[in-house]
Amino acid sequence: MNKFEGGGHRAVPIISMRMGGSGKTTLARKIYNHNTIKQHFQCQIWISISQEWSVDHILIEILRQATGQKKKSDEIGSIEELVEEVRTYLEQKFSLIVLDDVWEKEALKYLLPAFPFRNKGSKIIITTRISEIVQISGLSYSFYEPRRLNNVESWDLLTKIVLNQWQVINNYQLIGDFERLGKEMLKKCSGLPLAIIALSGILCSKDSIEEWETISKNVSTKVMEGSGTQDYGTVKDVLALSYNELPYNLKPCFLYLALFPEDFLIPVGKLIRMWISEGFITEEQRCGEETLEDVARQFLDELIQRNIVQVASRNYEGKVKRVQIHDLIRELCIKKAKKRDFLEIYSLQSSTAQAQVEDGTIMQSRRVGIYSSLSNTSIPSQAQNPHLRSLFVFQLRRHDGSLNLASVHENFRLLKVLNIVRPWPCSDKLAFPIEIGNLIHLRYLGIQGPLSIILPKSIVNLKNLFTLDCRDCKFIEVVPKVWWKLYRLRHLLLRSTEVPPETLEFHTLRSLQTLWGVRGGDWMLKQMSTLSPTVKKLGINTILTTEQLEAVFQCPSFKLGHLHTFSLKWRTDVKLRNIELSFLCHGLRKLKLSGPIGEEESSPANLFPPKLQEVTLAFSKLKSNETMTTLGKLPNLRYLYLNDYSYISKEWTCSAGEFPQLEHLEIQGLQDLEEWRVEERAMPNLSFLSVYDCPRLTRLPKLGNNVVVHWEP
């Protein structure tokens, strides 16, 4: 650890091993997350490169992690400008940068000029299977190759995972036949962590000697008959056994993950909506009051417990927020899926590859992922596939070209999921052809990226649509009064600033669970009280009048306690008055308010619901320390973001016992704050503090030793 902290060591540490599943990323992650490292470095950045990489995307992500701000599409400059912006920022700080899973020397040639080698306090860690890629002129580096686990370490890892899943008492041990069989199986894993973890995931669901004996025989047979015991053979054989041991209802859910690019952080909400749209989750699998989404989460939890899906992040409620899969597991998914015509992946790196897909003779799977690096991408016009259920299109590199969807309605009439990801701005609008209304089986339509999109009148024919997700689009043009005809809609996520409010009618959507990003308007005066009580997530922006603001709280989900997440934004000349959120939203977990709050007309004690775990405030113009004390008394609050003018007094005192569970605190744009005091025993669990743009605050209070602090006055 001293090697990474030292200010005079300029060599780049390389964690390299040709064997996949050897623990390179795990080791780098342990270094990255170590408390000593967090306290030493002012800025930490983790970037996964993978085989499909884009220098634009990587540089923008570095800036996002470094500054905490996401660049708007019109602020993105050339590669040279991005390199200069990254270098200028990082030269001001001691930084730790991890480049994980690097496959090409070309990626390093683009990225290394952006990193501050002149700043001797900064460090870069690179993980790779290909040691030769770092042989770049002028680059000094040191290698570390993770060793394989020995017999004792392998057994300790297996027993730790299995006993944790069995939830047995602390002094329980695997002995007798369990120990004998376990150690026999571990010999086939060759000390490779990924193979041991996969084997442990299989054994977690087996609690009898007979079941372990069966698995032991299968392990021996699989490794003996597999692709060989050299390099990846052992790992892949054990992973294949993990797949074979899955219950039949989990196999399609697992294979579906391969549609996402390598190292992609998969949002859980999006994933389970796709599973439901595909029909992997059925009404027959529900119990009692469970929703389809609840069942889907149970399926995902089981895949996680079997150690073939990794948790990338959790929310402050403890629920899984994003997942990913190891690249070797993804290779297994693709291999198994192709054999069954379940899915195929096409990488369009050249016009020749585009022509091959255009030929249409190869696109026969039920699900297709197209990863395009071309400026103009066309969905195959000749490839008629009446069996296609899901179509994913990922635009990997920045281009100003077009995306042609003209043939989708003709060739893929049974399509259920259409997901388009284009993270780069472009001048062209994404115009869906009027014939999209012919896709009467479509259940999921997702468009992600700073695009202007046009939805034609014919979308009223999509009577089976469950999800429409356009929240990241910069402009949505849609015909008026169409939403109320999409009777089966469960999740509607829009870009509020550009959707005309007169288009919004929702009273017929009786299965609606998510209504997010809609624009306020007089439609609320009549319709809020008629919304379905199934709504769990509600987000409304650009509210113009007090009457509209008060109408929001007529939503039945408030009174019934069904609302889980609530976001509200209103004009600064409108005040939230006489609203006792603690009574109206007693089940609320996440709250985001942007607009003035009338403290003098509301009791601070009743302003915040008691079960809140995440709170974001902006332009609230709170003056009373009593209101801040109310926030501090919330027993479950773990995340607090005080944004622009949310608090406008000169002093803020956090008394002993306040904020007992707070872990993450961000303060930005409190222009009047001059003194902030934190008494002993306040914020005892705080681990991260970020303070930006508070020009009158000259010093920070004394906090615990384990708090990571980012401060830019």
C-alpha positions, 0 to 999 in steps of 0.5 A, spaced: 500 500 500 505 504 501 507 504 494 501 507 491 501 512 497 508 514 496 509 521 492 516 519 489 514 513 485 512 515 478 512 508 475 505 505 473 503 499 476 500 494 472 496 488 474 497 483 469 495 475 468 493 472 461 488 468 465 481 470 465 478 470 472 484 470 476 482 476 480 485 482 477 479 487 477 478 484 485 485 486 487 485 493 483 478 494 487 480 492 494 486 497 493 481 503 490 476 502 496 481 501 501 480 507 507 488 509 507 487 510 499 481 514 500 484 519 505 490 520 501 488 521 494 484 527 493 480 524 486 479 517 485 477 515 478 475 508 475 474 506 468 472 500 465 475 500 458 473 493 455 474 491 448 469 495 445 471 502 447 470 509 445 476 515 447 470 520 447 466 516 452 472 514 457 474 522 457 467 524 458 466 519 464 473 521 467 470 528 467 464 526 470 467 522 476 472 527 477 468 533 477 461 530 479 458 534 474 455 531 467 457 535 461 451 537 457 451 535 449 453 542 447 459 542 451 462 536 449 468 538 445 473 535 440 478 529 443 484 534 443 479 539 447 477 533 452 484 531 453 486 538 455 480 539 460 482 532 463 489 534 464 488 541 467 483 538 472 487 532 474 494 536 475 491 540 480 489 534 485 493 528 487 489 523 483 488 515 483 486 513 476 484 505 475 484 503 467 480 496 468 480 491 463 485 494 457 485 490 451 489 495 446 495 499 446 491 504 442 487 506 448 493 507 452 496 512 446 489 516 446 488 516 454 495 517 457 496 524 455 490 526 459 493 524 465 498 528 470 505 524 470 508 531 472 504 530 478 508 526 482 503 524 487 498 521 482 498 514 480 495 510 475 493 502 475 492 498 469 489 491 469 490 487 463 490 480 460 495 482 455 502 485 458 505 487 451 500 493 451 503 497 456 510 497 452 509 504 450 515 509 449 516 513 455 512 509 460 515 507 466 511 501 469 511 495 474 508 489 473 504 485 479 501 478 477 496 475 482 498 468 484 493 463 484 490 461 491 493 455 495 489 449 497 487 453 504 485 459 501 481 456 496 477 452 501 476 458 506 473 462 500 468 456 498 466 455 505 465 463 507 461 464 501 457 457 502 456 458 509 454 466 508 448 464 503 446 458 508 446 463 514 448 458 519 451 460 526 458 463 526 462 457 529 459 452 524 464 449 519 463 444 513 466 437 515 466 430 514 463 428 507 462 436 505 469 437 506 472 431 503 467 433 497 468 440 497 476 439 497 475 434 491 471 439 487 476 445 488 482 441 485 478 442 478 478 450 480 486 450 479 486 456 484 482 461 480 478 465 484 472 466 479 472 458 478 471 457 486 466 463 486 462 460 481 463 453 484 460 456 491 454 459 487 452 452 485 453 449 492 449 454 495 443 451 493 445 444 495 445 443 502 445 435 502 451 430 501 447 427 496 447 433 492 454 435 493 456 428 490 452 429 484 455 436 483 462 433 484 461 428 479 458 433 474 465 437 476 469 432 474 466 430 468 465 437 465 472 439 466 475 432 463 470 433 457 471 440 457 475 445 452 481 443 456 485 445 462 489 450 460 488 457 460 481 458 460 479 451 460 478 450 467 474 456 469 469 456 462 468 448 464 465 450 471 462 456 469 458 452 464 456 447 470 453 453 473 449 455 467 447 448 467 445 448 474 440 454 473 433 453 474 429 453 467 426 459 469 432 463 470 436 461 464 433 466 459 434 471 464 441 470 465 442 469 457 439 476 456 444 479 460 449 478 454 445 483 449 449 489 453 456 490 451 462 488 455 463 491 462 456 495 461 453 497 468 446 494 467 441 498 470 436 493 474 430 497 473 431 497 466 433 490 466 427 487 469 422 491 465 425 488 459 425 481 462 417 482 463 416 485 456 420 479 453 415 474 457 420 471 462 416 473 468 409 471 468 402 472 472 403 465 474 409 466 478 406 472 482 404 471 490 399 475 493 400 482 492 407 481 489 408 485 482 411 482 476 417 487 478 417 484 485 418 477 482 423 479 477 427 482 482 427 475 486 430 472 479 435 477 479 437 476 487 438 468 485 442 469 480 446 474 484 446 469 490 449 464 485 455 468 483 454 469 476 451 476 476 455 481 480 452 487 484 455 493 481 452 498 486 446 498 491 442 504 493 441 507 500 435 502 501 440 496 500 437 494 493 441 492 487 441 498 483 446 496 477 449 489 475 454 487 471 457 480 468 464 478 468 467 478 461 468 470 461 461 469 463 458 474 458 462 469 453 459 463 456 452 467 455 453 468 448 456 461 446 450 458 449 445 463 446 447 462 439 447 455 440 439 456 441 438 461 437 437 465 443 441 471 441 447 474 437 451 480 437 454 484 431 459 489 431 459 494 426 466 496 425 466 497 418 462 498 412 463 491 410 460 488 417 454 493 415 453 489 408 454 483 412 448 484 416 444 487 411 445 481 407 440 478 412 442 471 411 445 471 418 440 474 423 436 468 425 436 469 432 430 471 437 434 477 440 440 481 436 445 486 439 448 491 434 454 495 436 456 500 431 462 504 430 459 507 424 457 514 422 451 512 419 447 505 422 442 502 418 437 497 421 438 491 416 433 492 410 434 485 407 434 481 414 427 479 415 426 475 421 419 474 423 422 471 430 426 477 432 423 479 439 429 484 442 433 489 438 438 492 441 442 498 438 448 501 441 452 507 438 459 506 441 463 512 438 461 519 437 458 521 430 454 526 427 450 521 422 443 518 422 440 512 425 435 509 420 429 505 423 425 505 416 425 497 416 424 495 423 416 495 422 417 491 416 422 485 418 421 484 425 413 484 426 413 480 432 418 485 436 417 486 443 423 490 445 426 495 442 432 499 445 437 504 442 443 507 446 446 513 442 450 517 448 452 522 443 449 528 440 447 529 433 444 534 429 439 529 426 432 527 429 431 520 430 424 520 427 420 513 428 416 511 421 409 512 422 409 504 421 412 503 428 404 503 429 404 496 426 409 493 431 403 491 435 407 486 440 412 492 442 412 492 450 418 496 451 421 502 447 427 505 450 431 511 447 437 513 451 442 519 449 441 526 447 437 525 441 431 529 438 426 524 437 419 524 433 414 519 435 408 519 430 401 519 431 401 511 430 404 510 437 396 509 439 396 502 436 402 500 441 396 497 445 401 492 449 406 497 450 409 496 458 415 501 458 416 508 454 423 510 456 425 517 453 428 520 459 435 522 456 432 525 450 433 532 449 427 533 445 420 529 444 415 531 439 409 527 440 402 528 438 397 530 443 392 526 447 395 519 446 398 517 452 391 515 455 390 510 449 396 506 451 392 502 457 397 497 459 403 502 460 406 501 466 412 505 466 412 512 462 419 516 463 419 522 459 424 529 458 419 534 461 422 540 459 420 539 452 413 535 452 407 539 451 403 539 457 396 538 453 399 531 451 398 529 458 392 524 460 393 518 464 387 517 468 386 510 464 393 507 465 390 503 471 397 499 471 402 505 471 407 504 476 412 510 474 410 517 471 417 520 471 419 527 468 412 529 466 411 537 465 406 540 470 400 544 467 393 545 468 392 538 466 394 536 473 388 540 476 383 534 474 387 528 473 392 528 479 386 525 483 384 520 478 391 517 477 392 509 479 394 508 486 399 503 483 404 509 482 410 508 486 415 513 482 412 520 481 416 526 478 413 532 475 417 538 473 416 545 471 410 547 475 407 554 474 402 555 479 400 554 486 394 551 484 398 546 480 403 545 486 397 543 491 394 538 486 400 534 486 398 531 493 391 529 490 395 523 487 392 517 491 398 514 492 400 519 497 394 517 501 395 510 501 402 510 502 404 507 496 409 512 493 416 510 494 420 515 490 417 523 489 421 528 485 418 535 484 420 542 481 416 548 481 418 556 479 421 560 484 416 565 485 411 559 487 411 557 494 410 550 497 405 552 503 401 548 508 404 541 506 405 536 511 409 531 507 410 526 513 403 525 513 401 525 506 408 521 504 409 516 510 412 510 506 416 515 502 424 513 501 427 518 496 425 525 496 427 531 491 424 538 491 426 544 487 423 550 489 421 555 495 418 552 501 414 556 506 417 554 513 413 560 516 406 556 514 409 549 515 411 545 521 418 543 520 417 537 524 412 535 519 415 537 513 419 530 512 417 523 512 420 519 517 422 513 513 426 517 508 433 515 506 435 519 500 433 527 500 435 532 495 433 539 496 434 545 491 432 553 491 428 551 498 431 557 501 430 554 508 432 559 513 431 556 520 436 551 523 430 548 526 428 545 519 435 542 518 434 539 525 428 536 523 432 533 517 437 531 522 432 527 526 430 522 520 432 515 523 434 512 516 437 518 512 443 516 508 444 521 503 443 528 503 444 533 497 443 540 499 444 544 492 443 551 490 440 556 495 437 550 499 439 553 505 440 561 506 442 562 513 449 564 515 450 558 520 448 551 521 449 547 527 449 539 527 447 537 534 449 531 537 445 525 535 443 528 529 444 525 522 445 518 525 445 514 519 448 519 514 453 516 509 453 521 504 453 528 504 453 533 498 453 541 499 453 545 493 451 553 492 450 555 499 452 562 497 450 565 504 453 559 509 459 562 513 460 557 519 458 550 519 459 546 526 458 539 527 458 537 534 461 530 537 456 524 536 453 528 530 454 524 523 457 518 526 457 514 520 459 519 515 463 516 509 463 521 504 463 529 504 463 534 498 463 541 498 463 546 492 461 553 491 460 555 498 465 561 497 463 564 504 465 558 508 472 558 510 473 552 513 470 545 514 468 542 521 472 536 524 469 530 522 471 522 523 478 520 520 474 515 515 471 521 511 473 522 504 472 529 503 472 533 496 472 541 498 472 546 492 470 553 495 
